[in-house]
Amino acid sequence: MKFSMMLDICLFATMIYLSAEQGPSRHAVEICDNEQATIRCRERIVVESARYGQARGNRCGAEVHGNCERNVTNIVKGLCNNKATCQIQPVQLFADPCPGTVKSAEVIYICHFWLF
């Protein structure tokens, strides 16, 4: 019984040490309007920021790069925070801030470990 309890305490201390040592990993994903993406973390997702608007790069087929976008951080936080996975499909989730343009969503998130 004592050995089992000591082993549990050691494993817990190791998890805390590794979490602090490695730190959370930051990720960014761009999701084209016609795509669906699944965000995954081993433990839990914490969204830092999210925007939806005119595509910024060539990945989504944008020829014109504009500055028409909407902050959708709170919407994505509501969908994803503290989950291990969440799905985002921009065209179904967000109102169109720039009609007639190629759009994408960009989500910046961190994968955190549960410490307790």
KAURDA-V542373 format. One record per pair of residues at least 24 apart in sequence whose C-alpha atoms are under 8 Angstrom apart, sorted by the first residue. I is the first residue (numbers start at 1). GAP is how many residues later the second one is. Records with the same first field share a line. If there is no record, write none. Layout:
BEGIN
I=GAP ; GAP
END
This chain:
BEGIN
15=100
16=99
19=94 ; 96
24=86 ; 87 ; 88 ; 89
25=85 ; 86 ; 87
26=82 ; 83 ; 84 ; 85
27=81 ; 82 ; 83 ; 84
28=78 ; 79 ; 80 ; 81
29=77 ; 78 ; 79
30=74 ; 75 ; 76 ; 77
31=58 ; 59 ; 73 ; 74 ; 75
32=27 ; 28 ; 58 ; 71 ; 72 ; 73
33=27 ; 56 ; 57 ; 58 ; 69 ; 70 ; 71 ; 72
34=55 ; 56 ; 57
35=54 ; 55
36=51 ; 52 ; 53 ; 54
37=50 ; 51 ; 52
38=47 ; 48 ; 49 ; 50
39=46 ; 47 ; 48 ; 49
40=44 ; 45 ; 46
41=43 ; 44 ; 70 ; 71
42=42 ; 69 ; 71
43=40 ; 41 ; 68 ; 69 ; 70 ; 71
44=37 ; 38 ; 39 ; 40 ; 41 ; 67 ; 68 ; 69 ; 70
45=35 ; 36 ; 37 ; 38 ; 39 ; 40 ; 64 ; 65 ; 66 ; 67
46=31 ; 34 ; 35 ; 36 ; 63 ; 64 ; 65 ; 66
47=26 ; 29 ; 30 ; 33 ; 34 ; 60 ; 61 ; 62 ; 63
48=25 ; 59 ; 60 ; 61 ; 62
49=24 ; 58 ; 59 ; 60
50=26 ; 55 ; 56 ; 57 ; 58
51=54 ; 55 ; 56
52=38 ; 42 ; 45 ; 51 ; 52 ; 53 ; 54
53=43 ; 44 ; 45 ; 50 ; 51 ; 52
54=44 ; 47 ; 48 ; 49 ; 50
55=47 ; 48 ; 49 ; 50
56=48
60=42 ; 43 ; 44
61=41
62=39 ; 40 ; 41
68=29 ; 30
69=28 ; 29
70=27
END
